[in-house]
Amino acid sequence: MDLVLASGSNARADMLTNAGVTFTICPADIDERAVEQNYLETGGAVEKLSALLAIEKAREVAKTYPDYLVIGSDQILECNGQKFDKAFDKEDAKDKLRFLKGKTHKLISGVAIVQNGEVLWQAQQEALLTMHDFDDEFLERYCAAAGDALTKSVGAYQLESAGIHLFEKIEGDYFTILGMPLLKLLKYLRDEQGLSL
């Protein structure tokens, strides 16, 4: 099976590799902010945005890989009706974390498979994460420990490392939190595309 992952995310690549899936990596080169803005300005729902971006990424890479199954994936963070993007720098990350502390936010991960421009399948899954109401001293210690995670993930944390200390409650699928509904993807690949170990 010829699979391409249209993402440069180490977490997504690790998920597939650890599941025994063989694939090629080709990050999609699209203007995500322009796609988002156009979609939201025309009345699109924030909750559907990760699925749309997953499709657009896969479609773009499918132009370079005809006949391959191209996997696109994306994730958004929504809290109190507000959509969050990755932080620009450490100070921006601190501002985001101050907003999120003590609140429950939603991570919505979308995944799609495109072949020759046609969307064969798509899915979306969400998780709810509640941060404890930490003080500024804790925030400073966390930021020192988190390092690059502050600007490499949409919530300024990586759950698989120091980011776990931010949370008092997590509801949802672990892989969805990491950035891709892996279980749904593997089921599709097994049932519809004949993937085997």
HUKA-V35709 format. One record per run of one state. SS is the DSSP state (H for helix, E for strand, C for the rest). FROM is the first residue (numbers start at 0). TO is the last residue. If there is no record, write none. Layout:
# HUKA-V35709
ss->SS from->FROM to->TO
ss->SS from->FROM to->TO
This chain:
# HUKA-V35709
ss->C from->0 to->1
ss->E from->2 to->4
ss->C from->5 to->8
ss->H from->9 to->17
ss->C from->18 to->22
ss->E from->23 to->24
ss->C from->25 to->30
ss->H from->31 to->40
ss->C from->41 to->44
ss->H from->45 to->61
ss->C from->62 to->67
ss->E from->68 to->78
ss->C from->79 to->80
ss->E from->81 to->83
ss->C from->84 to->88
ss->H from->89 to->99
ss->C from->100 to->102
ss->E from->103 to->114
ss->C from->115 to->116
ss->E from->117 to->130
ss->C from->131 to->134
ss->H from->135 to->145
ss->C from->146 to->147
ss->H from->148 to->151
ss->C from->152 to->160
ss->H from->161 to->165
ss->E from->166 to->170
ss->C from->171 to->172
ss->H from->173 to->177
ss->C from->178 to->180
ss->H from->181 to->192
ss->C from->193 to->196
